[in-house]
Amino acid sequence: MSKKQLKQDLILLISAVLIVLVVGALVFSFLEGWSIVDAFYFVTMTATTVGYGDLTPTTPTSKVITILYALSIIPFVLYAFTAVAKSQIQNVYTKVHHLERKQKEQEEEIDKTDRKLKRQKTLIRQQEGELDQQQANVKKQLKAIHEQERELEEHDREIDAQKRKIHEQAKINKEQGTEISEHDKELEVVEGIMEKALDK
């Protein structure tokens, strides 16, 4: 049964109860000579099984009608109360079901968020691993560059040493060339002297 249909049934049921109470109040007001208020009070107390006893039927006809009225109205009122309670229970059940569905949806959203966070954490770990690998590679490259720089410095020092040796050798060669030139001059002088001596 839908909520709308249940609401309509409740309205009809409560209306029927009120009509039965009003009709009963009119009947007892006519039979016992009570006021409408007293008669309505009596039928309401009878319908709800309260029965204070301050108003009671006095004629046999009123007593018989009271018996028939009580046997008919009490189950009717109990059914009305049961229907109202059922409506309230249905409303509570609907709200609880809605809350459970909403909670389930929220739990699913939380699970999705957790899975997404786990994937992001996994990606971050992978990126951190790649960064660590890149840093290790950069360190290796820097180390290789430093080694190459040291080798170049050593090579430059060797070249400088060879240049100095070449300059020193050139200086020695120059000095030797000067000595040879002087020696050649001396030989020329000696040859000239010997030629003059031979000519004489």
SVG drawing of the C-alpha trace seen along z (x, -y; Angstrom):
<svg xmlns="http://www.w3.org/2000/svg" viewBox="-36 -34 192 41">
<polyline fill="none" stroke="black" stroke-width="0.4" points="0.0,0.0 1.4,-3.4 1.8,-6.2 -0.9,-8.3 -3.4,-5.4 -2.7,-4.8 -3.3,-8.5 -6.6,-8.4 -7.7,-5.3 -6.8,-6.9 -8.8,-10.0 -11.8,-7.9 -11.5,-5.7 -11.2,-8.7 -14.1,-10.4 -16.2,-7.2 -15.3,-7.0 -16.3,-10.6 -19.6,-10.1 -20.3,-7.0 -19.5,-9.0 -21.8,-11.9 -24.6,-9.6 -24.2,-7.7 -24.2,-11.1 -27.4,-12.1 -29.1,-8.8 -28.2,-8.8 -29.1,-12.5 -32.5,-11.6 -33.0,-8.4 -31.5,-9.7 -32.3,-13.4 -28.6,-14.3 -27.1,-17.3 -25.1,-16.8 -21.9,-17.4 -22.8,-14.8 -23.9,-12.3 -20.7,-12.8 -18.7,-12.4 -20.5,-9.1 -20.1,-7.6 -16.4,-8.6 -15.7,-7.0 -17.6,-3.9 -15.6,-3.7 -12.3,-4.1 -13.2,-1.6 -12.5,-4.1 -16.0,-4.1 -15.8,-6.4 -19.3,-5.5 -20.5,-9.1 -23.0,-8.7 -24.9,-5.4 -27.9,-4.4 -31.1,-4.2 -33.7,-2.6 -33.6,1.0 -33.6,-0.4 -30.5,-2.6 -28.8,0.4 -29.4,2.7 -28.2,0.0 -25.2,-0.7 -24.3,3.0 -24.7,3.1 -22.9,-0.2 -20.0,0.9 -19.6,4.2 -19.5,2.4 -17.6,-0.8 -14.8,0.6 -13.4,2.9 -13.9,0.1 -11.9,-2.3 -9.2,0.3 -8.9,0.9 -8.6,-2.9 -5.9,-3.1 -4.2,-0.1 -4.3,-1.8 -2.9,-5.0 -0.1,-3.1 0.5,-1.2 0.7,-4.4 3.2,-5.8 5.2,-2.6 5.2,-2.8 6.4,-6.4 9.2,-5.4 10.1,-2.4 10.2,-4.6 12.4,-7.1 14.6,-4.4 14.8,-2.7 15.6,-6.1 18.3,-6.7 19.7,-3.2 19.8,-3.8 21.4,-7.2 23.9,-5.7 24.7,-2.9 25.2,-5.5 27.5,-7.5 29.4,-4.3 29.8,-3.5 31.0,-7.1 33.5,-6.7 34.6,-3.3 35.1,-5.0 37.0,-7.8 39.2,-5.3 39.9,-3.4 40.7,-6.7 43.0,-7.7 44.7,-4.3 45.2,-4.7 46.6,-8.2 48.9,-6.9 50.1,-4.1 50.8,-6.6 52.6,-8.9 54.8,-6.0 55.5,-5.1 56.4,-8.8 58.6,-8.9 60.3,-5.7 60.8,-7.3 62.1,-10.5 64.5,-8.5 65.7,-6.6 66.2,-9.9 68.1,-11.4 70.3,-8.3 70.9,-8.6 71.7,-12.3 74.1,-11.5 75.8,-8.9 76.0,-11.5 77.4,-14.1 80.0,-11.7 80.9,-10.7 81.2,-14.4 83.4,-15.1 85.6,-12.2 85.8,-13.5 86.7,-17.0 89.5,-15.4 90.8,-13.5 90.7,-16.7 92.5,-18.6 95.2,-15.9 95.4,-16.0 95.8,-19.8 98.5,-19.4 100.2,-16.8 100.0,-19.2 101.3,-22.1 104.2,-19.9 104.9,-18.8 104.8,-22.5 107.3,-23.4 109.5,-20.5 109.2,-21.7 110.1,-25.3 113.1,-24.0 114.2,-21.8 113.8,-24.7 115.9,-26.9 118.5,-24.1 118.4,-23.8 118.8,-27.5 121.8,-27.5 123.3,-24.5 122.7,-26.4 124.5,-29.4 127.4,-27.3 127.6,-25.5 127.6,-28.9 130.4,-30.1 132.3,-26.8 131.8,-27.2 133.2,-30.7 136.2,-29.4 136.7,-26.7 136.5,-29.2 139.2,-31.3 141.3,-28.2 140.9,-27.3 141.8,-30.8 144.9,-30.7 145.8,-27.2 145.3,-28.4 147.5,-31.4 150.1,-29.2 149.9,-26.8 150.2,-29.7 153.4,-30.8"/>
</svg>
